[in-house]
């Protein structure tokens, strides 16, 4: 049986990967037989197919969803360099449908039946549904701490070089945001989608601002308030469980606004509403910094994807041009744009390494399907940033006051150098 299985699979793999130009790899089937792409090349990674359904996911109906869910279930696994394995996924998704149909027929019998069973029987299975509802912010903060690090910042860090520790890169990112905003003592600052409060804490403790954050996650809000209390910053910082749209009545209340990694949830249709509210919340002459993920113009949105289905339900990324057009349509003026694409690839790689190093601890908090979902989504995202399919931009906007926005003539002025003097009503505590 093993020789027959390997012989049939070798025929399929030989055809499927004849034009593959990525890192060398091997495939180990559920009977422990192994196919190697090149006999004279040491595999960088091994695809482990533990069930026939995994082969069907690769050959008969390959898509982000079938391959992603096979990984989450554990039917498909990767031994070795997880990041390199995405070259195989890209190759499979790039094959013509006609070729995939021929190869599916070559597989025949058991595998074709498995593909049909998977397509019709798995969609509402317990394991599949459990993975799909393990949405992003429903996890306890103890799940995030081991790999997000001290700051609990869940967005791209800002690296001096690839060897810089994650905590330092995240703190440098917080400092850079505040420098770009020229955030100063007693200024009124709003963080839309504040997460666990890292930027609010930095704005209050380091810059001396009156900092306020809003989030739609009750767990994030509770953790953020506890961190503020532990730092003795209740006099300067506050975090609310609140939809930013409910702030509409507070027009002109803020000198500076930031939104970091939040607008990806807004969607193209609601971008004008999002930027319109932010513009009205700013005083004339105020500044807003928006940091978020966009897709490349050359990378059109897919009709469905594993990330949209199991990680960010209903999330669709927009392009940089669409972001700028929506903001300018609401009276915001673009003052600076910085692409952090490579920085996010580095951040995601460190998150993945952190998850793998702390797997035992994390698996005591969440089910294995949740752990594998997050691991796959972050490793795949790192590959997408590395390819250039995705980017993340810091965009500095101004709401001009009769043409004036108070920014210096020189772009570099106030954006580099040491952090501002510490202003706080309690001894400064590290995040």
PLY file of the C-alpha trace (Angstrom):
ply
format ascii 1.0
element vertex 431
property float x
property float y
property float z
element edge 430
property int vertex1
property int vertex2
end_header
0.00 0.00 0.00
2.81 2.41 0.93
4.60 1.97 -2.40
1.37 2.39 -4.34
0.46 5.49 -2.39
3.91 7.03 -2.83
3.99 6.14 -6.53
0.60 7.75 -7.17
1.49 10.81 -5.11
4.89 11.16 -6.81
3.16 11.37 -10.20
0.92 14.16 -8.95
3.69 16.07 -7.16
6.03 15.73 -10.13
3.49 17.42 -12.41
2.33 19.95 -9.85
5.79 21.22 -8.95
7.66 20.89 -12.24
7.85 24.71 -12.61
8.29 25.44 -8.90
11.30 27.69 -8.19
11.09 28.13 -4.41
13.09 26.58 -1.54
13.66 22.82 -1.65
11.14 20.80 0.36
9.82 17.30 1.01
6.35 15.83 1.55
5.69 13.12 4.13
2.41 11.23 3.77
0.26 9.68 6.47
1.90 6.26 5.92
5.34 7.88 6.56
6.43 7.55 2.91
8.30 10.65 1.74
8.56 12.48 -1.59
11.42 14.92 -2.12
11.31 17.70 -4.66
15.00 17.25 -5.52
17.11 14.28 -4.47
20.30 16.36 -4.43
18.94 19.27 -2.35
18.48 19.25 1.43
14.84 20.16 2.22
14.37 23.51 3.94
11.03 22.25 5.26
8.78 19.20 5.10
5.04 19.30 4.43
3.43 16.68 6.66
0.11 15.33 5.34
-1.51 13.39 8.19
-4.83 12.69 6.46
-5.98 12.14 2.86
-8.04 15.31 3.21
-4.81 17.29 3.39
-3.74 15.99 -0.03
-7.14 16.91 -1.41
-6.71 20.42 0.03
-3.42 20.76 -1.87
-4.42 19.11 -5.15
-8.14 18.88 -5.78
-9.42 22.20 -4.45
-6.45 24.34 -3.33
-7.38 27.68 -1.82
-6.35 29.78 1.16
-9.34 28.39 3.04
-8.84 24.66 2.32
-5.12 24.80 3.02
-5.50 27.07 6.04
-8.18 24.97 7.65
-6.24 21.76 6.98
-3.36 23.35 8.92
-5.61 24.47 11.77
-7.11 20.96 12.09
-3.62 19.45 12.12
-4.22 17.42 8.93
-1.47 19.52 7.29
1.67 20.58 9.14
5.11 22.04 8.47
8.39 20.81 9.94
11.28 23.21 9.50
11.06 26.79 8.23
7.37 27.72 8.37
7.93 30.97 6.48
9.50 29.22 3.46
6.46 26.94 3.15
4.38 29.84 1.84
6.29 29.60 -1.43
4.50 26.28 -1.98
1.12 27.83 -1.20
1.73 30.67 -3.66
2.78 28.16 -6.32
-0.33 26.04 -5.82
-2.70 29.02 -5.90
-1.03 30.23 -9.10
-1.66 27.02 -11.06
-4.33 27.12 -13.82
-7.62 25.54 -12.86
-7.43 23.17 -15.83
-4.15 21.76 -14.55
-5.58 21.25 -11.07
-8.57 19.40 -12.53
-6.30 17.02 -14.48
-4.19 16.36 -11.40
-7.28 15.74 -9.28
-8.35 13.12 -11.79
-4.87 11.56 -11.62
-5.26 11.25 -7.88
-8.49 9.31 -8.39
-10.59 7.11 -6.12
-9.95 7.70 -2.46
-8.61 11.23 -2.80
-11.39 12.47 -5.09
-13.96 11.06 -2.68
-12.12 12.68 0.22
-12.20 16.03 -1.55
-15.97 15.82 -2.03
-16.46 14.72 1.55
-14.30 17.58 2.78
-16.12 20.14 0.65
-19.60 19.06 1.69
-19.08 17.46 5.10
-16.47 19.62 6.76
-18.01 23.04 6.31
-20.22 22.79 9.42
-18.07 20.36 11.39
-17.30 21.09 15.02
-13.56 21.50 14.43
-14.05 23.83 11.49
-16.62 26.00 13.22
-14.48 26.14 16.38
-11.56 27.52 14.37
-13.76 30.05 12.56
-15.19 31.60 15.74
-11.80 31.96 17.46
-11.81 35.63 16.60
-9.09 38.06 17.41
-9.90 39.90 20.59
-11.84 37.20 22.42
-8.71 35.78 24.02
-7.52 36.61 27.57
-4.56 38.97 27.80
-2.42 36.09 29.13
-2.54 34.62 25.62
-0.93 37.76 24.12
1.69 38.67 26.74
4.24 35.91 26.00
4.69 36.93 22.35
3.60 40.58 22.17
6.10 41.49 24.86
6.18 44.17 27.53
4.33 46.89 25.61
1.38 44.70 24.50
1.51 46.69 21.26
-0.32 44.72 18.56
0.96 46.53 15.47
4.23 46.92 13.61
7.30 47.85 15.60
9.93 50.30 14.34
13.31 48.60 14.01
16.82 50.06 13.81
17.97 46.72 12.37
16.76 43.14 12.08
18.48 42.13 15.33
16.80 44.73 17.55
14.64 43.16 20.32
10.89 43.43 19.85
10.30 45.42 23.05
12.76 48.09 21.95
11.26 48.28 18.46
7.76 48.70 19.90
8.81 51.41 22.34
10.61 53.18 19.49
7.38 53.01 17.45
5.39 54.63 20.26
8.01 57.36 20.56
8.02 57.99 16.82
4.24 58.33 16.66
4.27 60.94 19.41
7.18 62.77 17.78
5.39 62.94 14.43
2.34 64.33 16.20
4.52 66.80 18.13
2.54 65.69 21.15
3.26 67.95 24.10
2.33 68.56 27.75
-1.36 69.07 28.51
-2.43 68.52 24.92
-5.64 66.55 24.55
-4.87 63.26 22.84
-7.24 60.54 21.56
-6.26 57.00 20.58
-8.99 55.38 18.43
-8.84 51.61 18.88
-6.36 51.84 21.75
-5.91 48.11 22.36
-4.38 47.40 25.76
-3.34 51.03 26.18
0.35 51.14 25.26
0.14 54.40 23.29
-2.17 56.04 25.85
0.34 55.21 28.61
3.25 56.53 26.56
1.42 59.74 25.64
0.54 60.41 29.28
3.74 59.35 31.02
6.40 60.45 28.55
4.76 63.35 26.69
2.64 64.72 29.54
-0.51 64.73 27.41
-4.04 64.23 28.67
-4.53 60.90 26.93
-7.79 59.08 26.27
-8.32 55.77 24.49
-11.41 53.98 23.21
-11.79 50.33 22.26
-14.62 47.93 21.41
-13.00 45.11 23.38
-14.11 44.87 27.00
-11.08 42.77 27.87
-8.72 45.28 26.32
-10.39 48.15 28.14
-10.18 46.37 31.49
-6.50 45.52 31.00
-5.70 49.06 29.86
-7.38 50.60 32.91
-5.47 48.24 35.20
-2.16 49.23 33.58
-2.99 52.91 34.02
-3.79 52.34 37.70
-0.57 50.36 38.23
1.41 53.23 36.71
-0.38 55.80 38.90
-1.55 57.73 35.83
-5.31 58.01 36.45
-4.91 61.80 36.60
-3.65 61.88 33.02
-4.88 58.75 31.20
-8.24 57.05 30.65
-9.51 54.14 28.56
-13.18 53.51 27.73
-15.15 50.67 26.23
-16.71 52.88 23.58
-17.35 53.06 19.83
-15.45 56.01 18.39
-18.61 57.05 16.52
-20.19 57.89 19.86
-17.60 60.66 20.29
-19.19 62.69 17.47
-20.72 65.13 19.96
-17.23 66.08 21.21
-16.31 68.07 18.12
-13.03 69.96 18.30
-12.13 68.35 21.62
-8.71 66.96 20.69
-5.39 68.50 19.71
-3.96 65.24 18.42
-5.46 61.89 17.38
-3.84 58.54 16.60
-5.34 55.34 15.25
-2.96 52.38 15.11
-4.00 49.13 13.45
-7.71 49.88 13.73
-8.97 51.15 10.38
-8.47 47.70 8.77
-11.78 46.85 10.44
-13.59 49.86 8.95
-13.90 48.79 5.31
-13.84 50.85 2.12
-17.49 51.91 2.31
-17.08 53.39 5.80
-13.72 55.11 5.32
-15.32 58.53 4.66
-17.37 58.18 7.88
-14.25 57.17 9.82
-12.09 60.04 8.61
-15.00 62.47 8.77
-15.54 61.83 12.47
-11.80 62.04 13.17
-11.59 65.37 11.32
-14.50 66.80 13.30
-13.02 65.62 16.59
-9.81 67.53 15.86
-9.51 71.19 16.68
-8.58 73.43 13.72
-4.83 73.03 13.22
-4.83 69.60 14.89
-2.97 66.52 13.68
-3.93 62.88 13.19
-1.61 59.91 12.65
-3.17 56.81 11.09
-1.15 53.59 10.97
-2.65 50.58 9.26
-2.30 47.75 6.78
-3.10 48.26 3.10
-2.89 45.97 0.10
-0.80 46.72 -2.96
-2.60 48.00 -6.05
-1.23 44.94 -7.86
-2.68 42.58 -5.23
-6.47 42.61 -5.75
-8.69 41.40 -2.90
-9.60 37.73 -3.10
-13.24 36.72 -3.03
-12.52 34.66 0.07
-9.48 33.93 2.17
-8.48 31.99 5.24
-7.71 35.18 7.17
-11.08 36.74 6.34
-12.93 33.58 7.30
-11.10 32.54 10.46
-9.16 35.58 11.71
-10.68 38.90 10.61
-14.33 38.19 9.71
-15.72 40.70 7.20
-12.34 42.43 6.97
-11.25 43.69 3.56
-8.04 45.65 3.05
-8.00 48.81 0.97
-5.20 50.50 -0.97
-3.13 53.50 0.05
-4.77 55.57 -2.68
-8.23 54.75 -1.33
-7.18 55.73 2.20
-5.80 59.08 1.10
-8.78 59.84 -1.13
-11.22 59.12 1.72
-9.29 61.29 4.18
-8.82 64.20 1.80
-12.51 64.03 0.97
-13.21 64.83 4.63
-10.95 67.86 4.76
-7.79 66.22 6.11
-4.49 67.20 4.49
-1.72 64.64 3.97
1.53 65.86 5.52
3.70 62.76 5.67
3.57 59.10 4.55
6.02 56.42 5.73
5.93 52.80 4.59
6.77 50.30 7.37
6.42 47.17 5.22
9.76 45.62 6.18
9.22 46.58 9.82
5.94 44.64 9.94
7.56 41.58 8.36
10.18 41.66 11.12
7.50 42.17 13.79
5.42 39.24 12.58
8.46 36.97 12.48
9.24 37.81 16.10
5.63 37.19 17.09
5.70 33.76 15.41
8.97 32.87 17.14
7.49 34.05 20.44
4.42 31.86 19.94
6.52 28.83 19.07
8.83 29.35 22.05
5.85 29.70 24.41
3.62 27.05 22.83
3.21 25.03 26.02
2.05 28.04 28.02
-0.28 29.25 25.26
-1.88 25.83 24.81
-2.89 25.90 28.47
-4.91 29.05 27.68
-6.43 28.37 24.24
-7.31 25.26 22.20
-4.73 23.96 19.74
-6.95 25.02 16.82
-6.78 28.64 18.03
-3.01 28.46 18.48
-2.51 27.01 14.99
-4.87 29.57 13.44
-2.84 32.45 14.86
0.48 30.84 13.98
-0.56 30.34 10.36
-2.11 33.77 9.97
0.96 35.58 11.30
3.49 33.50 9.35
1.45 33.96 6.18
1.15 37.68 6.81
4.93 37.93 7.25
5.37 36.30 3.85
2.83 38.70 2.29
4.66 41.73 3.69
7.98 40.31 2.49
6.59 39.82 -1.05
5.09 43.30 -1.13
1.44 42.18 -1.35
0.80 44.06 1.90
2.26 47.16 3.47
1.58 49.28 6.52
1.78 53.05 6.43
2.04 55.80 8.99
0.13 58.71 7.47
0.23 62.09 9.18
-2.83 64.25 8.48
-3.59 67.82 9.46
-6.85 69.68 9.79
-5.65 73.08 8.53
-6.80 76.23 10.30
-7.25 78.68 7.41
-4.27 77.02 5.76
-2.08 76.74 8.87
-1.31 73.49 10.68
1.60 74.50 12.91
4.11 72.06 11.45
7.74 73.11 10.92
9.05 73.73 7.41
11.62 70.95 7.71
10.29 67.39 7.63
12.92 66.17 10.10
12.27 68.84 12.71
11.05 67.29 15.94
10.83 63.75 14.56
14.26 62.52 15.65
16.40 62.73 18.75
15.76 61.88 22.39
12.31 61.49 23.87
10.70 64.60 25.37
11.06 65.39 29.05
8.92 63.14 31.24
5.76 64.71 32.62
3.71 62.64 35.03
1.92 62.83 38.34
3.65 59.64 39.52
7.09 58.10 39.04
7.40 56.99 35.41
6.86 53.25 35.00
7.96 51.20 32.00
5.10 49.88 29.94
0 1
1 2
2 3
3 4
4 5
5 6
6 7
7 8
8 9
9 10
10 11
11 12
12 13
13 14
14 15
15 16
16 17
17 18
18 19
19 20
20 21
21 22
22 23
23 24
24 25
25 26
26 27
27 28
28 29
29 30
30 31
31 32
32 33
33 34
34 35
35 36
36 37
37 38
38 39
39 40
40 41
41 42
42 43
43 44
44 45
45 46
46 47
47 48
48 49
49 50
50 51
51 52
52 53
53 54
54 55
55 56
56 57
57 58
58 59
59 60
60 61
61 62
62 63
63 64
64 65
65 66
66 67
67 68
68 69
69 70
70 71
71 72
72 73
73 74
74 75
75 76
76 77
77 78
78 79
79 80
80 81
81 82
82 83
83 84
84 85
85 86
86 87
87 88
88 89
89 90
90 91
91 92
92 93
93 94
94 95
95 96
96 97
97 98
98 99
99 100
100 101
101 102
102 103
103 104
104 105
105 106
106 107
107 108
108 109
109 110
110 111
111 112
112 113
113 114
114 115
115 116
116 117
117 118
118 119
119 120
120 121
121 122
122 123
123 124
124 125
125 126
126 127
127 128
128 129
129 130
130 131
131 132
132 133
133 134
134 135
135 136
136 137
137 138
138 139
139 140
140 141
141 142
142 143
143 144
144 145
145 146
146 147
147 148
148 149
149 150
150 151
151 152
152 153
153 154
154 155
155 156
156 157
157 158
158 159
159 160
160 161
161 162
162 163
163 164
164 165
165 166
166 167
167 168
168 169
169 170
170 171
171 172
172 173
173 174
174 175
175 176
176 177
177 178
178 179
179 180
180 181
181 182
182 183
183 184
184 185
185 186
186 187
187 188
188 189
189 190
190 191
191 192
192 193
193 194
194 195
195 196
196 197
197 198
198 199
199 200
200 201
201 202
202 203
203 204
204 205
205 206
206 207
207 208
208 209
209 210
210 211
211 212
212 213
213 214
214 215
215 216
216 217
217 218
218 219
219 220
220 221
221 222
222 223
223 224
224 225
225 226
226 227
227 228
228 229
229 230
230 231
231 232
232 233
233 234
234 235
235 236
236 237
237 238
238 239
239 240
240 241
241 242
242 243
243 244
244 245
245 246
246 247
247 248
248 249
249 250
250 251
251 252
252 253
253 254
254 255
255 256
256 257
257 258
258 259
259 260
260 261
261 262
262 263
263 264
264 265
265 266
266 267
267 268
268 269
269 270
270 271
271 272
272 273
273 274
274 275
275 276
276 277
277 278
278 279
279 280
280 281
281 282
282 283
283 284
284 285
285 286
286 287
287 288
288 289
289 290
290 291
291 292
292 293
293 294
294 295
295 296
296 297
297 298
298 299
299 300
300 301
301 302
302 303
303 304
304 305
305 306
306 307
307 308
308 309
309 310
310 311
311 312
312 313
313 314
314 315
315 316
316 317
317 318
318 319
319 320
320 321
321 322
322 323
323 324
324 325
325 326
326 327
327 328
328 329
329 330
330 331
331 332
332 333
333 334
334 335
335 336
336 337
337 338
338 339
339 340
340 341
341 342
342 343
343 344
344 345
345 346
346 347
347 348
348 349
349 350
350 351
351 352
352 353
353 354
354 355
355 356
356 357
357 358
358 359
359 360
360 361
361 362
362 363
363 364
364 365
365 366
366 367
367 368
368 369
369 370
370 371
371 372
372 373
373 374
374 375
375 376
376 377
377 378
378 379
379 380
380 381
381 382
382 383
383 384
384 385
385 386
386 387
387 388
388 389
389 390
390 391
391 392
392 393
393 394
394 395
395 396
396 397
397 398
398 399
399 400
400 401
401 402
402 403
403 404
404 405
405 406
406 407
407 408
408 409
409 410
410 411
411 412
412 413
413 414
414 415
415 416
416 417
417 418
418 419
419 420
420 421
421 422
422 423
423 424
424 425
425 426
426 427
427 428
428 429
429 430
